[in-house]
Amino acid sequence: MAERTAHVVQGLLRQIKTSVFMWNVFPLHPYEEADPFTNRKHTAQEREMSRFAIDWLVNRLSIDVVIAIGRDAELALAEMGITAVSARHPSYGGQRDFARVIQNIYETTQAAEPQLTLF
C-alpha cells in the first residue's frame, strides 16, 4: 500500500500548473529512541535547529504563499512569526480538508481522490 500522505500530496501536485516548493518544519525523521521505524512529534529543540533553514528559504526564495500542513507546522511557523495558510494534515482522515485548502489556493477544480483508509 502506498503511503497515504505522499499519495494525496502527489495527486494534488499534478493538478497545480505553477512551481511548488515543499519543506518540513523539521526536515528529518524523528523516531522513538529504541525503534527507528516509529514516528514521533519533533521536539522544540529539534524545531529550533531547523529554524535558520526555514527563515532563509522563506526570505530568499520569494515565496508567495506559505502553507502550514498540520497543527505542528501551524504552531511552529506562528512561533517564528511567519504568516501561513493552515491546512489539515492529509493523514488519518484529513485528506479532503487538505485537498480543499490546496485547491482553493491554487484554483484547481479537479475533484480530490477518494479518502483512503488504512486497511
VMD Tcl script that draws the C-alpha trace (Angstrom):
set ca {
  {0.00 0.00 0.00}
  {1.30 3.48 -0.86}
  {1.94 5.88 1.99}
  {-1.27 7.89 2.33}
  {0.20 11.39 2.73}
  {2.52 11.06 -0.26}
  {-0.33 9.68 -2.38}
  {-2.63 12.61 -1.61}
  {0.06 15.27 -1.97}
  {1.35 13.88 -5.27}
  {-2.18 13.74 -6.67}
  {-2.71 17.41 -5.85}
  {0.70 18.49 -7.13}
  {-0.19 17.02 -10.54}
  {-3.12 19.48 -10.70}
  {-1.03 22.59 -9.99}
  {0.36 24.43 -13.02}
  {2.98 26.51 -11.17}
  {6.13 25.79 -9.18}
  {5.62 24.46 -5.67}
  {8.38 24.22 -3.08}
  {7.84 21.97 -0.06}
  {9.85 21.83 3.17}
  {9.18 20.25 6.56}
  {9.31 22.33 9.74}
  {11.66 19.60 10.96}
  {13.12 18.02 7.81}
  {14.43 14.83 9.42}
  {12.66 11.69 10.62}
  {12.04 11.88 14.38}
  {11.56 8.41 15.84}
  {11.33 6.73 19.21}
  {14.81 6.08 20.57}
  {14.56 2.29 20.57}
  {12.92 1.88 17.16}
  {13.90 3.84 14.03}
  {10.77 2.57 12.25}
  {8.47 4.59 14.51}
  {7.30 8.17 14.12}
  {7.08 10.82 16.81}
  {6.46 14.53 17.07}
  {9.60 16.64 16.78}
  {10.74 18.48 19.88}
  {11.01 22.24 20.33}
  {14.80 21.84 20.34}
  {14.72 19.94 17.03}
  {12.43 22.55 15.51}
  {14.75 25.33 16.67}
  {17.69 23.57 14.99}
  {15.97 23.89 11.62}
  {14.63 27.42 12.12}
  {17.51 29.06 10.24}
  {16.70 27.00 7.14}
  {13.03 27.98 7.20}
  {13.85 31.66 7.72}
  {16.37 31.54 4.88}
  {14.05 29.72 2.49}
  {11.07 31.99 3.09}
  {13.14 35.17 2.83}
  {15.35 34.21 -0.12}
  {13.03 32.28 -2.42}
  {10.31 34.93 -2.81}
  {7.65 32.51 -1.68}
  {4.15 33.85 -2.37}
  {2.18 31.60 -0.03}
  {3.37 29.56 2.93}
  {1.06 26.68 3.78}
  {1.29 25.08 7.20}
  {0.34 21.44 6.77}
  {-0.85 20.21 10.14}
  {-1.15 21.80 13.54}
  {2.53 21.30 14.44}
  {3.62 23.26 11.37}
  {1.00 25.93 12.01}
  {2.21 26.49 15.57}
  {5.89 26.38 14.64}
  {5.51 28.92 11.84}
  {3.43 31.22 14.04}
  {6.13 31.00 16.71}
  {8.67 32.05 14.06}
  {6.49 34.99 13.01}
  {5.81 33.53 9.56}
  {2.31 34.09 8.19}
  {0.87 30.88 6.78}
  {-2.38 29.44 5.49}
  {-3.35 26.45 7.63}
  {-4.24 23.11 6.07}
  {-5.18 19.97 7.92}
  {-2.56 17.23 7.56}
  {-3.76 14.69 4.98}
  {-3.07 11.65 7.15}
  {-5.70 10.00 9.35}
  {-8.83 11.49 7.88}
  {-7.63 14.92 6.80}
  {-7.35 14.22 3.08}
  {-10.48 16.01 1.91}
  {-9.87 19.07 4.08}
  {-6.25 19.25 2.93}
  {-7.28 18.93 -0.73}
  {-9.91 21.66 -0.34}
  {-7.35 24.16 1.02}
  {-4.77 23.37 -1.67}
  {-7.36 23.52 -4.46}
  {-8.62 26.89 -3.20}
  {-5.12 28.37 -3.06}
  {-4.06 27.11 -6.49}
  {-7.51 27.41 -8.07}
  {-7.69 23.85 -9.28}
  {-11.05 22.31 -9.94}
  {-10.33 18.62 -10.30}
  {-12.08 16.59 -7.63}
  {-9.88 15.20 -4.88}
  {-9.22 11.50 -4.89}
  {-11.39 9.48 -2.54}
  {-10.47 9.29 1.14}
  {-8.06 6.40 1.68}
  {-8.25 4.08 4.65}
  {-5.53 2.18 6.46}
  {-6.89 -1.24 5.57}
}
mol new
graphics top color blue
foreach p $ca { graphics top sphere $p radius 0.5 }
foreach p [lrange $ca 0 end-1] q [lrange $ca 1 end] { graphics top cylinder $p $q radius 0.2 }
display resetview
